[in-house]
Amino acid sequence: MDDFDFIGQDDHPALLALSTVDVLTMAKADLGEMGYKIHAVHTHEQFEGRYYLANYEIIMLEETFSGSSTFDNPSLRLIQNMQMQFRRHAVFFLIGEGYETANTMQAFAQSVHCVINYADMSMLSQVIQKTVAENNLFLSTYREAQQRVIHKR
């Protein structure tokens, strides 16, 4: 992780909390090809500290990040208990072996937008694009109303 890395207004930042080297490499390659500026962290403390420094558009978290399990993952618990004002700007992905890729009920149960199984990592780019597009469509009315309120002032 870079100690300090500027994120410009036109950048599309992504925060990766992935411990499996192959998964991290694949995620970096796919997100890089899509034009995202990638920050990777290695500990739960780094995740929490980095999360609040920028409005990341993509958050990718591994269920076993930094030696955790789904049940004792502090980074996952952080986002699950986070107020919506701190979550709204990001699309959250949770990667693990116990999930069926893009299963909306499993994603809802974990308070993320999308779950991905390790076996489907070859489709990561397509899953990211589809999930981000769906999230943008879902929030478009909210964002339009928010912009109207901002510009009326």
NULOZA-578465 format. One record per residue: residue number from 1; x, z, y of N, C-alpha, C in turn. Coordinates in nm, 2 decimals. Atoms other than C-alpha are relative to their C-alpha. Example, Ala and Ser with C-alpha at 12.3 -4.5 7.8 and 13.67 -1.06 7.14 Angstrom:
NULOZA-578465
> 1 / 0.09 / 0.00 / -0.12 / 1.23 / 0.78 / -0.45 / 0.09 / 0.00 / 0.12;
> 2 / -0.09 / 0.00 / -0.11 / 1.37 / 0.71 / -0.11 / -0.08 / 0.08 / 0.11;
This chain:
NULOZA-578465
> 1 / 0.08 / 0.00 / -0.12 / 0.00 / 0.00 / 0.00 / 0.09 / 0.00 / 0.12;
> 2 / -0.07 / 0.00 / -0.13 / 0.12 / -0.08 / 0.35 / -0.03 / 0.13 / 0.07;
> 3 / 0.02 / -0.12 / -0.08 / 0.17 / 0.23 / 0.56 / -0.10 / -0.03 / 0.12;
> 4 / 0.09 / 0.03 / -0.11 / 0.01 / 0.06 / 0.86 / -0.01 / -0.15 / 0.00;
> 5 / 0.02 / 0.15 / 0.00 / -0.14 / -0.29 / 0.86 / -0.12 / -0.03 / 0.09;
> 6 / 0.10 / 0.04 / -0.10 / -0.33 / -0.44 / 1.15 / -0.11 / -0.08 / -0.07;
> 7 / 0.11 / 0.08 / 0.04 / -0.68 / -0.57 / 1.07 / -0.06 / -0.06 / 0.13;
> 8 / 0.05 / 0.07 / -0.12 / -0.79 / -0.83 / 1.33 / -0.15 / -0.02 / -0.01;
> 9 / 0.14 / 0.02 / -0.01 / -1.14 / -0.91 / 1.44 / -0.05 / -0.11 / -0.10;
> 10 / 0.04 / 0.11 / 0.09 / -1.15 / -1.22 / 1.23 / 0.04 / 0.02 / -0.15;
> 11 / -0.04 / -0.03 / 0.13 / -1.00 / -1.06 / 0.92 / -0.12 / 0.04 / -0.09;
> 12 / 0.10 / -0.05 / 0.10 / -1.21 / -0.99 / 0.61 / 0.07 / 0.10 / -0.09;
> 13 / -0.08 / -0.09 / 0.08 / -1.06 / -0.67 / 0.47 / -0.07 / 0.04 / -0.13;
> 14 / 0.04 / -0.05 / 0.14 / -1.09 / -0.56 / 0.10 / 0.09 / 0.11 / -0.04;
> 15 / -0.08 / -0.12 / 0.05 / -0.99 / -0.22 / -0.04 / -0.01 / 0.00 / -0.15;
> 16 / -0.01 / -0.01 / 0.14 / -0.88 / -0.21 / -0.40 / 0.05 / 0.13 / -0.05;
> 17 / -0.04 / -0.13 / 0.06 / -0.87 / 0.11 / -0.60 / 0.00 / -0.03 / -0.15;
> 18 / -0.01 / 0.05 / 0.13 / -0.76 / -0.04 / -0.93 / 0.13 / 0.05 / -0.06;
> 19 / -0.12 / -0.05 / 0.07 / -0.51 / 0.12 / -1.18 / 0.05 / -0.10 / -0.10;
> 20 / -0.04 / 0.09 / 0.11 / -0.50 / -0.15 / -1.45 / 0.07 / -0.12 / 0.07;
> 21 / -0.08 / 0.10 / -0.07 / -0.22 / -0.39 / -1.34 / -0.06 / -0.14 / -0.01;
> 22 / 0.06 / 0.13 / 0.02 / -0.39 / -0.70 / -1.49 / -0.12 / -0.02 / 0.09;
> 23 / 0.13 / 0.00 / -0.08 / -0.72 / -0.62 / -1.31 / 0.04 / -0.01 / 0.15;
> 24 / -0.04 / 0.00 / -0.14 / -0.54 / -0.55 / -0.98 / 0.06 / -0.14 / 0.03;
> 25 / -0.06 / 0.13 / -0.02 / -0.34 / -0.88 / -1.01 / -0.11 / -0.10 / 0.02;
> 26 / 0.10 / 0.10 / -0.01 / -0.65 / -1.08 / -1.08 / -0.09 / 0.02 / 0.12;
> 27 / 0.08 / -0.02 / -0.12 / -0.85 / -0.92 / -0.80 / 0.07 / -0.04 / 0.12;
> 28 / -0.07 / 0.04 / -0.12 / -0.58 / -0.97 / -0.55 / 0.01 / -0.15 / 0.01;
> 29 / 0.00 / 0.15 / 0.00 / -0.55 / -1.34 / -0.65 / -0.13 / -0.06 / 0.04;
> 30 / 0.13 / 0.06 / -0.03 / -0.92 / -1.41 / -0.64 / -0.04 / 0.03 / 0.15;
> 31 / 0.03 / -0.03 / -0.14 / -0.98 / -1.22 / -0.31 / 0.08 / -0.07 / 0.10;
> 32 / -0.09 / 0.08 / -0.09 / -0.68 / -1.38 / -0.15 / -0.04 / -0.14 / 0.01;
> 33 / 0.05 / 0.14 / -0.01 / -0.81 / -1.72 / -0.24 / -0.12 / -0.01 / 0.08;
> 34 / 0.13 / 0.00 / -0.08 / -1.14 / -1.63 / -0.07 / 0.03 / 0.04 / 0.14;
> 35 / -0.04 / -0.03 / -0.14 / -0.95 / -1.53 / 0.25 / -0.01 / 0.14 / 0.04;
> 36 / 0.00 / -0.15 / -0.03 / -0.97 / -1.15 / 0.22 / 0.14 / 0.05 / 0.03;
> 37 / -0.12 / -0.07 / -0.02 / -0.70 / -0.93 / 0.36 / -0.01 / 0.13 / -0.08;
> 38 / 0.01 / -0.10 / 0.10 / -0.62 / -0.69 / 0.08 / 0.08 / 0.12 / 0.02;
> 39 / -0.08 / -0.13 / 0.00 / -0.52 / -0.33 / 0.08 / -0.03 / 0.06 / -0.13;
> 40 / 0.01 / -0.07 / 0.13 / -0.45 / -0.16 / -0.25 / 0.05 / 0.14 / 0.01;
> 41 / -0.04 / -0.15 / 0.00 / -0.44 / 0.22 / -0.30 / 0.03 / 0.04 / -0.14;
> 42 / -0.04 / -0.05 / 0.13 / -0.30 / 0.42 / -0.59 / -0.05 / 0.14 / -0.03;
> 43 / 0.05 / -0.13 / 0.03 / -0.45 / 0.76 / -0.55 / -0.14 / 0.02 / 0.07;
> 44 / 0.13 / -0.03 / -0.06 / -0.79 / 0.91 / -0.46 / 0.02 / 0.04 / 0.15;
> 45 / -0.03 / -0.05 / -0.14 / -0.64 / 1.07 / -0.14 / 0.02 / -0.13 / 0.09;
> 46 / -0.02 / 0.13 / -0.08 / -0.52 / 0.72 / -0.03 / -0.13 / -0.07 / 0.02;
> 47 / 0.13 / 0.07 / -0.01 / -0.86 / 0.57 / -0.10 / -0.08 / 0.06 / 0.11;
> 48 / 0.08 / -0.07 / -0.10 / -1.04 / 0.83 / 0.11 / 0.06 / -0.02 / 0.14;
> 49 / -0.06 / 0.01 / -0.13 / -0.79 / 0.81 / 0.39 / -0.01 / -0.15 / 0.06;
> 50 / 0.00 / 0.14 / -0.04 / -0.78 / 0.43 / 0.40 / -0.14 / -0.05 / 0.03;
> 51 / 0.14 / 0.05 / -0.01 / -1.16 / 0.38 / 0.36 / -0.05 / 0.02 / 0.14;
> 52 / 0.05 / -0.03 / -0.14 / -1.23 / 0.54 / 0.70 / 0.08 / -0.06 / 0.11;
> 53 / -0.09 / 0.06 / -0.10 / -0.96 / 0.35 / 0.88 / -0.06 / -0.14 / 0.05;
> 54 / 0.05 / 0.14 / -0.03 / -1.14 / 0.01 / 0.87 / -0.14 / -0.02 / -0.06;
> 55 / 0.13 / 0.04 / 0.06 / -1.48 / -0.15 / 0.80 / 0.03 / -0.10 / -0.11;
> 56 / -0.03 / 0.09 / 0.11 / -1.39 / -0.29 / 0.46 / -0.13 / -0.08 / -0.04;
> 57 / 0.12 / 0.07 / 0.05 / -1.62 / -0.57 / 0.35 / -0.02 / 0.00 / -0.15;
> 58 / 0.00 / -0.01 / 0.15 / -1.53 / -0.54 / -0.02 / 0.08 / 0.13 / -0.04;
> 59 / -0.06 / -0.11 / 0.06 / -1.46 / -0.22 / -0.20 / 0.00 / -0.02 / -0.15;
> 60 / -0.01 / 0.02 / 0.14 / -1.34 / -0.26 / -0.56 / 0.06 / 0.12 / -0.06;
> 61 / -0.04 / -0.13 / 0.06 / -1.31 / 0.06 / -0.77 / -0.01 / -0.01 / -0.15;
> 62 / -0.01 / 0.00 / 0.15 / -1.21 / 0.10 / -1.13 / -0.05 / 0.14 / -0.05;
> 63 / 0.06 / -0.13 / 0.04 / -1.40 / 0.37 / -1.32 / 0.12 / 0.09 / -0.05;
> 64 / -0.11 / -0.08 / 0.04 / -1.06 / 0.49 / -1.46 / 0.11 / 0.01 / 0.10;
> 65 / -0.09 / 0.00 / -0.11 / -0.89 / 0.47 / -1.12 / 0.08 / 0.13 / 0.00;
> 66 / -0.09 / -0.11 / -0.02 / -0.59 / 0.70 / -1.09 / -0.02 / 0.11 / -0.11;
> 67 / 0.02 / -0.10 / 0.11 / -0.65 / 0.86 / -1.44 / -0.13 / 0.07 / -0.01;
> 68 / 0.14 / -0.06 / 0.01 / -1.02 / 0.94 / -1.39 / -0.08 / -0.06 / -0.11;
> 69 / 0.11 / 0.06 / 0.08 / -1.33 / 0.88 / -1.59 / -0.12 / -0.02 / 0.10;
> 70 / 0.12 / 0.02 / -0.08 / -1.67 / 0.78 / -1.46 / -0.05 / 0.13 / 0.05;
> 71 / 0.06 / -0.13 / -0.03 / -1.77 / 1.14 / -1.46 / 0.08 / 0.09 / 0.09;
> 72 / -0.09 / -0.09 / -0.09 / -1.47 / 1.29 / -1.27 / 0.08 / -0.09 / 0.09;
> 73 / -0.07 / 0.09 / -0.09 / -1.37 / 1.00 / -1.04 / -0.03 / 0.04 / 0.14;
> 74 / 0.03 / -0.05 / -0.14 / -1.34 / 1.16 / -0.69 / -0.03 / -0.12 / 0.10;
> 75 / 0.03 / 0.12 / -0.09 / -1.34 / 0.81 / -0.52 / -0.14 / -0.05 / -0.02;
> 76 / 0.14 / 0.04 / 0.03 / -1.66 / 0.71 / -0.70 / -0.10 / 0.11 / 0.06;
> 77 / 0.09 / -0.11 / -0.05 / -1.82 / 1.05 / -0.61 / -0.01 / -0.01 / 0.16;
> 78 / 0.00 / 0.01 / -0.14 / -1.71 / 1.00 / -0.25 / -0.10 / -0.11 / 0.05;
> 79 / 0.09 / 0.11 / -0.05 / -1.90 / 0.67 / -0.21 / -0.14 / 0.03 / -0.04;
> 80 / 0.14 / -0.04 / 0.04 / -2.20 / 0.80 / -0.41 / -0.07 / 0.09 / 0.09;
> 81 / 0.05 / -0.11 / -0.09 / -2.24 / 1.09 / -0.17 / 0.01 / -0.04 / 0.15;
> 82 / -0.03 / 0.04 / -0.13 / -2.15 / 0.90 / 0.14 / -0.13 / -0.04 / 0.08;
> 83 / 0.12 / 0.04 / -0.08 / -2.41 / 0.86 / 0.42 / 0.00 / -0.15 / 0.02;
> 84 / 0.01 / 0.14 / -0.01 / -2.54 / 0.51 / 0.46 / 0.07 / -0.06 / 0.12;
> 85 / -0.07 / 0.06 / -0.12 / -2.39 / 0.46 / 0.81 / 0.15 / -0.03 / -0.03;
> 86 / -0.13 / 0.03 / 0.04 / -2.05 / 0.47 / 0.64 / 0.02 / -0.10 / -0.11;
> 87 / 0.00 / 0.09 / 0.11 / -2.14 / 0.25 / 0.35 / -0.06 / -0.14 / 0.03;
> 88 / 0.08 / 0.12 / -0.02 / -2.36 / -0.02 / 0.50 / 0.08 / -0.13 / 0.02;
> 89 / -0.08 / 0.11 / -0.03 / -2.08 / -0.25 / 0.60 / 0.08 / -0.06 / -0.12;
> 90 / -0.08 / 0.04 / 0.12 / -1.92 / -0.28 / 0.25 / -0.09 / -0.04 / -0.12;
> 91 / 0.06 / 0.04 / 0.13 / -2.01 / -0.44 / -0.08 / 0.09 / 0.07 / -0.10;
> 92 / -0.07 / -0.08 / 0.09 / -1.91 / -0.20 / -0.36 / -0.01 / -0.06 / -0.14;
> 93 / -0.01 / 0.05 / 0.14 / -1.79 / -0.32 / -0.71 / 0.06 / 0.11 / -0.08;
> 94 / -0.05 / -0.09 / 0.09 / -1.73 / -0.09 / -1.00 / 0.04 / -0.07 / -0.13;
> 95 / -0.05 / 0.07 / 0.12 / -1.52 / -0.21 / -1.29 / 0.02 / 0.10 / -0.11;
> 96 / -0.02 / -0.08 / 0.12 / -1.53 / -0.06 / -1.64 / -0.04 / -0.06 / -0.12;
> 97 / 0.03 / 0.06 / 0.13 / -1.57 / -0.12 / -2.00 / -0.15 / 0.03 / -0.05;
> 98 / 0.13 / -0.04 / 0.05 / -1.91 / 0.05 / -2.04 / -0.12 / -0.07 / 0.08;
> 99 / 0.10 / 0.07 / -0.09 / -2.10 / -0.19 / -1.80 / -0.02 / -0.14 / -0.05;
> 100 / 0.04 / 0.14 / 0.02 / -2.28 / -0.52 / -1.85 / 0.01 / -0.06 / 0.14;
> 101 / -0.02 / 0.06 / -0.13 / -2.16 / -0.74 / -1.57 / -0.12 / -0.04 / 0.07;
> 102 / 0.12 / 0.03 / -0.09 / -2.41 / -0.77 / -1.28 / -0.13 / 0.06 / -0.05;
> 103 / 0.12 / -0.08 / 0.05 / -2.65 / -0.53 / -1.45 / -0.05 / 0.08 / 0.12;
> 104 / 0.04 / -0.06 / -0.12 / -2.85 / -0.42 / -1.14 / -0.04 / 0.15 / -0.02;
> 105 / 0.03 / -0.14 / 0.02 / -2.98 / -0.10 / -1.30 / 0.12 / 0.09 / -0.02;
> 106 / -0.13 / -0.07 / 0.01 / -2.63 / 0.01 / -1.40 / 0.06 / 0.02 / 0.13;
> 107 / -0.06 / -0.01 / -0.14 / -2.51 / -0.07 / -1.05 / -0.08 / 0.11 / 0.08;
> 108 / 0.08 / -0.10 / -0.07 / -2.80 / 0.13 / -0.90 / 0.03 / 0.14 / -0.04;
> 109 / -0.03 / -0.14 / 0.05 / -2.73 / 0.43 / -1.12 / 0.13 / 0.05 / 0.04;
> 110 / -0.13 / -0.04 / -0.05 / -2.37 / 0.43 / -1.00 / 0.01 / -0.01 / 0.15;
> 111 / 0.00 / 0.01 / -0.15 / -2.46 / 0.37 / -0.63 / 0.09 / -0.11 / 0.05;
> 112 / -0.09 / 0.11 / -0.04 / -2.27 / 0.04 / -0.61 / -0.09 / -0.12 / 0.00;
> 113 / 0.08 / 0.13 / -0.01 / -2.38 / -0.32 / -0.55 / 0.01 / -0.07 / -0.14;
> 114 / -0.03 / 0.08 / 0.12 / -2.23 / -0.46 / -0.87 / 0.09 / 0.07 / -0.10;
> 115 / -0.09 / -0.05 / 0.10 / -2.08 / -0.35 / -1.20 / 0.06 / -0.12 / -0.07;
> 116 / -0.06 / 0.11 / 0.06 / -1.83 / -0.56 / -1.38 / 0.07 / 0.05 / -0.13;
> 117 / -0.07 / -0.04 / 0.12 / -1.71 / -0.54 / -1.74 / 0.14 / -0.07 / 0.00;
> 118 / -0.13 / 0.05 / 0.01 / -1.34 / -0.59 / -1.81 / 0.00 / -0.14 / -0.07;
> 119 / 0.00 / 0.12 / 0.07 / -1.43 / -0.87 / -2.05 / -0.04 / -0.12 / 0.08;
> 120 / 0.05 / 0.10 / -0.09 / -1.58 / -1.07 / -1.76 / 0.09 / -0.02 / 0.12;
> 121 / -0.08 / 0.01 / -0.12 / -1.29 / -1.05 / -1.52 / 0.04 / -0.15 / 0.03;
> 122 / -0.03 / 0.14 / -0.03 / -1.23 / -1.43 / -1.56 / -0.11 / -0.06 / 0.10;
> 123 / 0.11 / 0.05 / -0.08 / -1.56 / -1.47 / -1.37 / -0.01 / 0.08 / 0.13;
> 124 / 0.00 / -0.09 / -0.12 / -1.46 / -1.22 / -1.09 / -0.04 / -0.08 / 0.13;
> 125 / 0.02 / 0.07 / -0.13 / -1.46 / -1.48 / -0.81 / -0.15 / -0.04 / 0.02;
> 126 / 0.14 / 0.04 / -0.01 / -1.81 / -1.60 / -0.89 / -0.09 / 0.12 / 0.02;
> 127 / 0.07 / -0.12 / -0.01 / -1.94 / -1.25 / -0.93 / 0.01 / 0.06 / 0.15;
> 128 / -0.02 / -0.04 / -0.14 / -1.80 / -1.15 / -0.59 / -0.08 / -0.08 / 0.10;
> 129 / 0.07 / 0.09 / -0.09 / -1.94 / -1.45 / -0.41 / -0.15 / 0.02 / -0.01;
> 130 / 0.14 / -0.01 / 0.02 / -2.28 / -1.41 / -0.56 / -0.05 / 0.14 / 0.05;
> 131 / 0.04 / -0.14 / -0.04 / -2.30 / -1.03 / -0.49 / 0.01 / 0.01 / 0.15;
> 132 / -0.01 / -0.01 / -0.15 / -2.18 / -1.07 / -0.13 / -0.11 / -0.08 / 0.06;
> 133 / 0.11 / 0.08 / -0.05 / -2.43 / -1.35 / -0.07 / -0.13 / 0.07 / -0.01;
> 134 / 0.12 / -0.07 / 0.02 / -2.71 / -1.15 / -0.21 / -0.01 / 0.12 / 0.10;
> 135 / 0.00 / -0.12 / -0.09 / -2.61 / -0.84 / 0.00 / -0.02 / -0.05 / 0.14;
> 136 / 0.02 / 0.05 / -0.14 / -2.59 / -1.05 / 0.32 / -0.14 / -0.05 / 0.02;
> 137 / 0.14 / 0.04 / -0.01 / -2.93 / -1.20 / 0.25 / -0.09 / 0.12 / 0.02;
> 138 / 0.08 / -0.13 / 0.00 / -3.08 / -0.85 / 0.19 / 0.01 / 0.07 / 0.13;
> 139 / -0.02 / -0.07 / -0.13 / -2.93 / -0.71 / 0.51 / -0.02 / -0.09 / 0.12;
> 140 / 0.00 / 0.09 / -0.11 / -2.98 / -1.02 / 0.73 / -0.11 / 0.05 / 0.11;
> 141 / 0.11 / -0.05 / -0.09 / -3.31 / -0.88 / 0.89 / 0.05 / 0.12 / 0.08;
> 142 / -0.05 / -0.12 / -0.06 / -3.15 / -0.55 / 0.96 / 0.11 / -0.03 / 0.10;
> 143 / -0.11 / 0.03 / -0.09 / -2.84 / -0.70 / 1.11 / -0.05 / -0.08 / 0.13;
> 144 / 0.06 / 0.07 / -0.11 / -3.05 / -0.94 / 1.33 / -0.06 / 0.10 / 0.10;
> 145 / 0.06 / -0.10 / -0.08 / -3.25 / -0.64 / 1.46 / 0.10 / 0.08 / 0.07;
> 146 / -0.11 / -0.08 / -0.06 / -2.93 / -0.44 / 1.52 / 0.06 / -0.08 / 0.12;
> 147 / -0.06 / 0.08 / -0.10 / -2.78 / -0.73 / 1.72 / -0.10 / -0.01 / 0.13;
> 148 / 0.09 / 0.00 / -0.11 / -3.10 / -0.76 / 1.93 / 0.00 / 0.12 / 0.08;
> 149 / 0.00 / -0.13 / -0.07 / -3.09 / -0.39 / 2.02 / 0.13 / 0.01 / 0.08;
> 150 / -0.13 / -0.01 / -0.07 / -2.72 / -0.41 / 2.11 / 0.00 / -0.09 / 0.12;
> 151 / 0.00 / 0.10 / -0.11 / -2.77 / -0.72 / 2.33 / -0.10 / 0.03 / 0.11;
> 152 / 0.10 / -0.04 / -0.10 / -3.07 / -0.57 / 2.51 / 0.06 / 0.10 / 0.10;
> 153 / -0.05 / -0.11 / -0.09 / -2.86 / -0.29 / 2.66 / 0.08 / -0.06 / 0.11;
